[in-house]
Amino acid sequence: MIPTKLKMEKIQSKLFYILTFCMAVVLVSLIMLHPTEVKAEDLSVGYPVNGTQNANSLGSTTKESSKVSVFKVSSFTIHYQTVNSTTNKVHKHTLTYKFRSLGGKYDTAPIYVFKTAYPSGYDGLYKHVYVFSKQPFEMICVDYDTDGHAIYNRTTTCDSLKATGVYSCSMDFPGNLFNEYFLNSSSWWDIHGFVYDYLGGTALVTKEHRISNNEFKNVIDTGSKTDLGFSSNNATHSDKLGSLMGVSSDVLFITGGNNQTVDSAYLLRWKGKTSTGFDLNGMDGYKKIEVQTRIELKGYYYSGVGTNGDKLELVHNADSWFDCLNVTASEKKIRVATSEMETNLPSFFDEYKNISNLHGKDYDVKFYMRPVALSGDGWVYGDWIRYTINKVTGTGYITGDSTGEVSGGDFDPGTGEFVPDPDSPSNGTSDVGTGNGSSLDDAEDDATTGGNGGSSGGLTDLKSFFDMVGQIPSLIADILSFLPAWCLGFIAFGFAVFVALMIVKAVRG
């Protein structure tokens, strides 16, 4: 009787799994047949969506004219995105400003900008930017969208001497004129906010929307003049700087309660000398030596499984790159959190998260870096390198042992695509290490002292186990390749439920 009883328990156990699998298939079928209705946000054409603008803050402000930041400008570029509410197409914009003194009897004179703020105006927050020079000048504002269309292109001539003793005008921006690209005032006014936030520094708090002549003159006479900071448009190439060498990386994981990963970050390091022998630790006559970093994400997913499955690129990630703040080159490292990427690339991550994970999805993280330096004659830059970490999933997880690939090269001015240089001295590969801790600093210390390039212990072993298990649905799909894609999807889902129940049953005994 005992063997019979054991046999019956085995049958019941198998029936339990079979019934669970069938219920899972039915549940998924019902969801597929009656999908939840999700209404897209109703956005106006040209409505900014990239989150660069800090709509709730005026930033650093002061009532003392001597503490106002006055920036010398020649040109600079601001990147932002808009969305078309009809097509849901995200447009990536390149907003460029160029300033030049007028010729003729006038000598070239510096052109400056500064900001004013008013915390309780008609629009809640009033952000404004003014331009001035001791000689007449032109301000050229051009805004190109993703398709290369110039949605705004205007040259403003400031040739009237003001009561303040200088030639001045308000900063131009797309939508500054009526009946242009943007459909409502709040949309185009945000673009002016982008400019305000980009300039940084300290703004003058005014008593009214329009700055008074006396306040204006005080800023001119006593404002704190400073460098605007590096921009590709106000810099020139220098063969002296070369490209970064010996780039390596670690993925840092912040763990919270129950050892759950709450955030992750990427830590990249480089050597103290570039490909030309330029010393990043010394000044060598330069006022500043920094590293410029641009981050790009490329997402992929499988449309199916088995022999008929195709790996497709995410095609709507128009905001798939952003520029980080420059770091001091002598620090020889930069750290970027995954949460920071999500903040700067919202539409990419929205698309990535909305794609079903039944068939697998991942993305590549590409870091573009080059040395830049400030001399008495202005900013100069060296050569780009691209560091790629492939197949990232979830919250920064890397699938198995990952290798970082370094490629020297440059961006094609026509297409904007990065073109690798096979002869670059920076080319090479390095293992991607890991670090774990309760904070990014702790995780970085762990990577430095023992985690770098090594295993993350049980976590890595667990991930390897799931990677191995994840290959089984593909094997089944190869055998049953004659079935339609939706049926294979149900099988993949059912197998996932099956594995989960096995784990639960093993734990319970």
C-alpha positions as CSV (number, residue, x, y, z in Angstrom):
1,M,0.0,0.0,0.0
2,I,2.8,2.4,0.7
3,P,4.3,2.2,-2.8
4,T,0.8,2.8,-4.2
5,K,0.4,5.8,-2.0
6,L,3.8,7.3,-3.1
7,K,2.8,6.7,-6.7
8,M,-0.4,8.5,-6.2
9,E,1.4,11.5,-4.6
10,K,3.7,11.6,-7.6
11,I,0.7,11.6,-10.0
12,Q,-1.0,14.3,-8.0
13,S,2.2,16.4,-8.1
14,K,2.5,16.1,-11.8
15,L,-1.2,16.9,-12.3
16,F,-0.7,20.0,-10.1
17,Y,2.0,21.3,-12.4
18,I,0.0,20.4,-15.5
19,L,-3.0,22.2,-14.2
20,T,-1.0,25.2,-13.2
21,F,0.6,25.4,-16.7
22,C,-2.9,25.2,-18.3
23,M,-4.3,27.9,-16.0
24,A,-1.3,30.1,-16.9
25,V,-2.0,29.7,-20.6
26,V,-5.7,30.5,-20.1
27,L,-4.8,33.6,-18.0
28,V,-2.4,34.9,-20.7
29,S,-5.0,34.2,-23.4
30,L,-7.6,36.3,-21.5
31,I,-5.1,39.1,-21.1
32,M,-4.3,38.9,-24.8
33,L,-7.9,38.9,-25.8
34,H,-8.9,41.7,-23.5
35,P,-6.0,44.0,-23.2
36,T,-6.0,46.9,-20.7
37,E,-6.7,50.2,-22.3
38,V,-3.9,52.7,-21.8
39,K,-4.5,56.2,-22.8
40,A,-1.5,58.1,-24.1
41,E,-0.7,61.5,-22.6
42,D,-2.2,64.3,-24.7
43,L,0.8,66.5,-25.5
44,S,0.9,69.4,-27.9
45,V,3.1,69.4,-30.9
46,G,6.5,70.5,-29.9
47,Y,6.0,70.0,-26.2
48,P,9.4,69.4,-24.5
49,V,9.7,66.0,-22.9
50,N,13.4,65.4,-22.1
51,G,13.3,66.7,-18.5
52,T,16.3,69.0,-18.9
53,Q,14.3,72.0,-17.8
54,N,13.9,72.4,-14.0
55,A,10.4,73.9,-14.1
56,N,10.1,74.3,-10.3
57,S,13.3,76.0,-9.5
58,L,15.1,79.2,-10.4
59,G,18.5,77.7,-9.4
60,S,21.1,79.9,-7.6
61,T,19.9,83.5,-7.3
62,T,21.1,86.7,-5.5
63,K,20.1,90.3,-5.0
64,E,23.7,91.5,-5.1
65,S,24.8,92.5,-8.6
66,S,28.5,91.7,-7.8
67,K,27.6,88.0,-7.3
68,V,25.8,87.6,-10.6
69,S,27.5,85.2,-13.1
70,V,28.4,87.0,-16.3
71,F,29.5,84.5,-19.0
72,K,31.6,85.3,-22.0
73,V,30.1,83.6,-25.1
74,S,30.9,82.9,-28.7
75,S,28.8,79.9,-29.3
76,F,27.1,77.0,-27.5
77,T,24.7,74.2,-28.2
78,I,21.7,72.8,-26.2
79,H,20.1,69.5,-26.8
80,Y,16.4,68.8,-26.0
81,Q,13.5,66.7,-27.2
82,T,9.9,67.4,-28.2
83,V,7.1,65.0,-28.9
84,N,4.4,65.1,-31.6
85,S,1.1,64.2,-30.0
86,T,-0.4,63.0,-33.3
87,T,2.3,60.7,-34.4
88,N,4.0,60.2,-30.9
89,K,7.3,60.8,-32.7
90,V,10.0,62.1,-30.5
91,H,12.1,64.8,-32.1
92,K,15.7,65.4,-31.0
93,H,16.6,69.0,-31.3
94,T,20.0,70.7,-31.6
95,L,19.7,74.3,-30.6
96,T,22.7,76.4,-31.5
97,Y,23.6,80.0,-30.6
98,K,26.4,81.9,-32.3
99,F,27.5,85.5,-31.4
100,R,29.7,87.8,-33.4
101,S,30.6,91.4,-33.3
102,L,29.7,93.5,-36.3
103,G,32.6,94.5,-38.6
104,G,33.3,97.8,-40.3
105,K,34.7,100.6,-38.0
106,Y,34.2,98.5,-34.9
107,D,36.9,96.3,-33.3
108,T,36.0,92.9,-32.0
109,A,34.6,93.1,-28.5
110,P,33.6,90.3,-26.0
111,I,30.0,89.4,-25.8
112,Y,28.5,88.4,-22.5
113,V,25.2,86.9,-21.1
114,F,23.7,86.9,-17.6
115,K,20.4,85.7,-16.1
116,T,17.6,87.3,-14.1
117,A,14.9,85.6,-12.1
118,Y,11.5,86.5,-10.7
119,P,10.0,84.0,-8.4
120,S,6.3,85.0,-8.4
121,G,5.4,86.4,-11.8
122,Y,2.5,85.7,-14.1
123,D,3.8,82.3,-15.1
124,G,4.8,81.3,-11.6
125,L,8.5,81.4,-12.4
126,Y,10.1,84.0,-14.7
127,K,13.4,83.1,-16.2
128,H,15.2,85.5,-18.5
129,V,18.6,85.8,-20.2
130,Y,20.2,89.0,-21.4
131,V,23.1,89.5,-23.9
132,F,25.3,92.6,-24.0
133,S,28.6,93.9,-25.5
134,K,30.4,97.3,-25.7
135,Q,30.1,97.1,-29.5
136,P,27.3,96.2,-31.9
137,F,26.8,92.4,-32.4
138,E,24.7,89.7,-34.0
139,M,23.0,86.8,-32.3
140,I,22.2,83.8,-34.5
141,C,19.8,81.2,-33.2
142,V,19.2,78.0,-35.2
143,D,17.1,75.0,-34.1
144,Y,17.3,71.7,-36.1
145,D,15.0,68.8,-35.3
146,T,15.6,65.0,-35.7
147,D,14.8,65.2,-39.5
148,G,17.3,68.1,-40.0
149,H,14.5,70.6,-40.5
150,A,15.4,74.1,-39.2
151,I,12.3,74.9,-37.2
152,Y,13.8,78.2,-36.1
153,N,16.5,80.2,-37.8
154,R,16.8,83.9,-37.0
155,T,19.6,86.5,-36.8
156,T,19.1,89.3,-34.3
157,T,21.1,92.5,-34.8
158,C,21.9,94.5,-31.6
159,D,23.2,97.8,-32.9
160,S,21.4,100.4,-30.8
161,L,23.3,101.9,-27.8
162,K,21.2,101.6,-24.7
163,A,21.0,103.9,-21.7
164,T,23.1,101.4,-19.8
165,G,26.1,102.3,-22.0
166,V,26.2,98.9,-23.9
167,Y,24.5,97.3,-26.8
168,S,22.1,94.6,-25.5
169,C,19.0,92.5,-26.2
170,S,17.1,89.6,-24.7
171,M,18.2,86.1,-25.5
172,D,16.4,84.8,-28.6
173,F,14.8,81.3,-28.5
174,P,12.5,79.1,-30.7
175,G,9.0,80.2,-30.3
176,N,9.9,83.7,-29.4
177,L,7.8,84.9,-32.3
178,F,4.1,84.1,-32.5
179,N,2.6,81.5,-34.9
180,E,5.7,79.4,-35.0
181,Y,6.5,75.8,-34.3
182,F,5.1,75.6,-30.9
183,L,1.3,75.7,-30.4
184,N,1.1,77.2,-27.0
185,S,3.0,79.7,-24.9
186,S,3.9,77.3,-22.2
187,S,5.7,75.0,-24.7
188,W,7.9,77.7,-26.2
189,W,8.5,79.4,-22.9
190,D,10.1,76.1,-21.6
191,I,12.7,76.4,-24.3
192,H,13.9,79.7,-22.8
193,G,14.0,77.8,-19.5
194,F,16.4,75.3,-21.1
195,V,18.7,78.1,-22.0
196,Y,18.5,79.6,-18.5
197,D,19.3,76.2,-16.9
198,Y,22.1,75.4,-19.3
199,L,24.0,78.6,-18.4
200,G,24.2,77.7,-14.8
201,G,25.8,80.2,-12.4
202,T,23.9,82.7,-10.3
203,A,21.0,84.8,-11.5
204,L,19.9,88.3,-10.3
205,V,16.6,88.4,-8.5
206,T,14.7,91.4,-9.9
207,K,11.7,93.3,-8.5
208,E,9.8,93.0,-11.7
209,H,9.8,91.0,-14.9
210,R,11.9,93.5,-16.7
211,I,15.2,94.3,-15.2
212,S,15.7,98.0,-14.5
213,N,18.4,100.1,-16.2
214,N,20.1,100.6,-12.9
215,E,20.1,96.9,-12.1
216,F,21.4,96.1,-15.6
217,K,24.3,98.6,-15.3
218,N,25.3,97.3,-11.9
219,V,25.6,93.7,-13.3
220,I,27.8,95.1,-16.2
221,D,30.1,97.0,-13.8
222,T,30.4,94.5,-10.9
223,G,29.1,91.1,-12.1
224,S,31.4,88.1,-11.7
225,K,32.8,87.4,-15.2
226,T,33.6,83.7,-15.8
227,D,34.1,81.1,-18.5
228,L,30.9,79.5,-19.9
229,G,32.4,76.0,-19.8
230,F,33.3,73.6,-22.5
231,S,31.1,73.3,-25.6
232,S,32.0,71.6,-28.9
233,N,31.0,74.8,-30.7
234,N,33.4,77.0,-28.7
235,A,36.4,74.7,-28.9
236,T,39.0,73.5,-31.5
237,H,40.8,70.2,-32.0
238,S,44.3,69.7,-30.6
239,D,46.6,66.9,-31.7
240,K,48.4,67.4,-28.4
241,L,45.7,65.9,-26.2
242,G,45.3,62.5,-27.9
243,S,42.8,60.0,-26.6
244,L,42.2,58.2,-23.3
245,M,44.2,55.0,-22.6
246,G,43.6,51.9,-20.5
247,V,39.9,52.4,-20.0
248,S,38.3,49.8,-17.7
249,S,34.9,49.5,-15.9
250,D,33.0,48.1,-13.0
251,V,29.2,47.8,-12.6
252,L,28.3,48.9,-9.1
253,F,25.1,47.6,-7.3
254,I,23.4,49.2,-4.4
255,T,21.6,46.7,-2.2
256,G,18.8,47.5,0.2
257,G,16.6,45.3,2.4
258,N,16.5,41.5,1.6
259,N,19.6,42.1,-0.6
260,Q,17.4,43.7,-3.3
261,T,19.2,45.8,-5.9
262,V,17.8,49.3,-5.6
263,D,20.1,51.0,-8.1
264,S,23.3,50.4,-10.1
265,A,26.0,52.5,-11.6
266,Y,28.8,52.3,-14.1
267,L,32.3,53.2,-13.0
268,L,34.9,53.9,-15.8
269,R,38.6,54.6,-15.2
270,W,41.4,55.7,-17.4
271,K,45.2,56.1,-17.2
272,G,47.0,59.3,-16.3
273,K,48.5,59.7,-19.8
274,T,46.8,59.8,-23.1
275,S,47.8,58.2,-26.4
276,T,50.2,61.1,-27.2
277,G,51.8,61.0,-23.7
278,F,49.9,64.0,-22.6
279,D,49.8,64.1,-18.8
280,L,46.3,64.5,-17.4
281,N,47.6,65.0,-13.9
282,G,49.6,68.1,-14.8
283,M,48.4,71.4,-16.1
284,D,51.0,72.0,-18.8
285,G,49.9,75.6,-19.2
286,Y,46.2,74.9,-19.2
287,K,43.7,76.4,-16.8
288,K,41.5,73.2,-16.8
289,I,41.8,69.7,-18.0
290,E,38.6,67.7,-18.1
291,V,37.0,64.6,-19.7
292,Q,33.9,65.0,-21.8
293,T,31.5,62.1,-21.7
294,R,28.5,61.2,-23.8
295,I,26.3,58.2,-23.1
296,E,24.3,56.3,-25.7
297,L,21.9,53.4,-25.2
298,K,21.0,50.9,-27.9
299,G,18.1,48.6,-27.1
300,Y,17.2,45.2,-28.6
301,Y,14.5,42.6,-28.2
302,Y,13.5,39.3,-29.8
303,S,10.3,39.3,-31.8
304,G,10.0,35.6,-31.4
305,V,11.9,32.5,-30.2
306,G,13.6,29.6,-31.9
307,T,14.8,29.5,-35.5
308,N,12.2,32.1,-36.5
309,G,13.1,34.6,-33.8
310,D,14.6,37.9,-34.9
311,K,16.6,40.3,-32.8
312,L,15.2,43.8,-33.5
313,E,16.5,47.2,-32.5
314,L,14.3,49.5,-30.5
315,V,13.4,52.1,-33.1
316,H,11.7,54.9,-31.2
317,N,14.6,55.7,-28.9
318,A,15.2,59.2,-30.3
319,D,16.6,60.3,-27.0
320,S,19.1,57.5,-26.7
321,W,22.0,59.6,-25.8
322,F,22.9,62.5,-23.5
323,D,26.0,64.5,-22.4
324,C,27.2,64.1,-18.8
325,L,28.8,66.9,-16.9
326,N,32.5,67.1,-17.5
327,V,34.8,65.6,-14.8
328,T,38.3,66.6,-13.8
329,A,40.7,64.5,-15.9
330,S,43.1,63.9,-13.0
331,E,40.5,62.1,-11.1
332,K,40.8,59.4,-13.7
333,K,37.2,58.1,-13.3
334,I,33.6,58.9,-13.9
335,R,30.6,57.3,-12.2
336,V,27.1,57.3,-13.8
337,A,24.1,55.8,-12.0
338,T,21.4,53.9,-13.9
339,S,18.8,56.2,-12.3
340,E,20.6,59.2,-13.9
341,M,20.3,57.5,-17.3
342,E,16.6,57.0,-16.7
343,T,16.2,60.6,-15.8
344,N,18.0,61.9,-18.9
345,L,16.6,59.2,-21.3
346,P,12.9,58.8,-20.2
347,S,11.4,57.7,-23.6
348,F,14.1,55.0,-24.1
349,F,13.4,53.4,-20.8
350,D,9.6,53.8,-21.2
351,E,9.8,51.9,-24.4
352,Y,12.2,49.3,-23.0
353,K,10.0,48.6,-20.0
354,N,6.9,48.3,-22.1
355,I,8.3,45.5,-24.3
356,S,7.4,42.0,-23.2
357,N,10.3,40.1,-21.7
358,L,9.0,36.7,-22.8
359,H,11.6,36.4,-25.5
360,G,14.4,38.4,-24.0
361,K,15.5,42.0,-24.3
362,D,18.7,43.9,-23.5
363,Y,20.6,47.1,-24.3
364,D,24.1,48.2,-24.9
365,V,25.7,51.1,-22.9
366,K,28.1,53.1,-25.0
367,F,30.4,55.7,-23.4
368,Y,32.0,58.3,-25.7
369,M,34.9,60.1,-24.0
370,R,37.6,62.6,-24.9
371,P,40.0,64.9,-23.1
372,V,39.3,68.7,-23.2
373,A,41.4,71.6,-21.9
374,L,41.0,75.3,-21.4
375,S,43.9,77.6,-22.4
376,G,44.3,81.3,-22.5
377,D,43.0,81.2,-26.1
378,G,39.9,79.1,-25.3
379,W,38.9,75.4,-25.2
380,V,40.5,72.6,-27.1
381,Y,39.6,68.9,-27.4
382,G,41.4,65.6,-28.1
383,D,40.2,62.4,-29.8
384,W,37.1,60.3,-29.0
385,I,37.0,56.8,-27.7
386,R,34.0,54.6,-27.4
387,Y,33.7,52.1,-24.5
388,T,30.8,49.6,-25.0
389,I,29.3,47.3,-22.4
390,N,27.0,44.8,-24.1
391,K,23.8,43.0,-23.1
392,V,22.7,44.9,-20.0
393,T,19.3,43.9,-18.6
394,G,17.1,45.1,-15.8
395,T,18.7,47.5,-13.3
396,G,22.1,47.5,-14.9
397,Y,22.7,43.7,-14.7
398,I,25.2,42.3,-17.1
399,T,24.5,38.9,-18.6
400,G,27.2,36.5,-17.5
401,D,30.9,37.6,-18.0
402,S,30.9,40.9,-19.8
403,T,33.7,42.5,-21.7
404,G,34.2,46.2,-22.3
405,E,35.4,47.1,-25.8
406,V,37.3,50.2,-26.5
407,S,37.3,51.8,-30.0
408,G,39.0,55.0,-31.0
409,G,37.4,57.0,-33.8
410,D,35.3,60.1,-34.5
411,F,31.7,61.1,-35.3
412,D,30.9,61.5,-39.0
413,P,29.8,65.2,-39.5
414,G,27.3,64.2,-42.1
415,T,25.5,61.3,-40.4
416,G,26.4,61.9,-36.8
417,E,27.4,58.2,-36.5
418,F,30.5,57.1,-34.7
419,V,33.2,55.7,-37.1
420,P,35.8,53.5,-35.4
421,D,39.5,53.9,-36.3
422,P,41.1,50.4,-36.5
423,D,44.5,52.0,-36.1
424,S,43.7,53.9,-32.9
425,P,46.2,53.2,-30.1
426,S,43.3,53.2,-27.6
427,N,41.7,50.1,-29.1
428,G,41.4,47.1,-26.8
429,T,39.2,45.1,-24.4
430,S,38.9,44.7,-20.7
431,D,36.8,42.6,-18.3
432,V,33.8,44.3,-16.7
433,G,34.1,44.0,-12.9
434,T,31.5,44.3,-10.2
435,G,31.1,45.9,-6.8
436,N,28.4,45.7,-4.2
437,G,27.4,47.9,-1.2
438,S,24.8,49.8,0.6
439,S,25.8,53.0,-1.2
440,L,27.7,53.8,-4.4
441,D,30.8,54.7,-2.4
442,D,30.7,51.4,-0.7
443,A,30.1,49.5,-4.0
444,E,33.0,51.4,-5.6
445,D,35.3,50.5,-2.6
446,D,34.3,46.9,-3.0
447,A,35.1,47.0,-6.7
448,T,38.5,48.6,-6.0
449,T,39.5,46.3,-3.2
450,G,38.3,42.9,-4.5
451,G,35.3,43.1,-6.6
452,N,37.0,44.6,-9.7
453,G,36.9,42.1,-12.6
454,G,36.0,39.3,-10.3
455,S,32.9,37.5,-9.3
456,S,30.1,38.9,-7.2
457,G,29.7,35.6,-5.4
458,G,26.3,34.1,-4.9
459,L,24.6,36.8,-7.0
460,T,26.7,35.9,-10.0
461,D,26.1,32.2,-9.5
462,L,22.4,32.7,-9.2
463,K,22.3,34.8,-12.4
464,S,24.3,32.1,-14.2
465,F,21.7,29.6,-13.1
466,F,18.9,31.6,-14.5
467,D,20.9,32.2,-17.7
468,M,21.2,28.4,-18.1
469,V,17.5,27.8,-17.3
470,G,16.6,30.6,-19.8
471,Q,18.1,28.6,-22.6
472,I,15.5,25.8,-22.2
473,P,12.5,27.6,-23.7
474,S,14.6,28.3,-26.8
475,L,15.4,24.6,-27.1
476,I,11.7,23.7,-26.8
477,A,10.9,26.4,-29.4
478,D,13.4,24.9,-31.9
479,I,11.7,21.5,-31.5
480,L,8.2,23.0,-31.9
481,S,9.2,25.7,-34.5
482,F,6.1,24.7,-36.5
483,L,3.8,26.3,-33.9
484,P,2.8,30.0,-34.2
485,A,4.7,32.7,-32.3
486,W,1.8,33.4,-29.9
487,C,1.7,29.7,-28.9
488,L,5.5,29.6,-28.3
489,G,5.1,32.7,-26.2
490,F,2.5,30.9,-24.0
491,I,4.9,28.0,-23.6
492,A,7.7,30.3,-22.6
493,F,5.5,31.9,-20.0
494,G,4.2,28.6,-18.7
495,F,7.8,27.3,-18.3
496,A,8.7,30.4,-16.3
497,V,5.7,29.7,-14.0
498,F,6.8,26.0,-13.8
499,V,10.3,26.9,-12.7
500,A,9.0,29.4,-10.1
501,L,6.7,26.7,-8.5
502,M,9.6,24.2,-8.4
503,I,11.7,26.7,-6.5
504,V,8.8,27.4,-4.1
505,K,8.2,23.7,-3.6
506,A,11.9,23.0,-3.0
507,V,12.0,25.7,-0.3
508,R,8.9,24.4,1.4
509,G,10.1,20.8,1.2
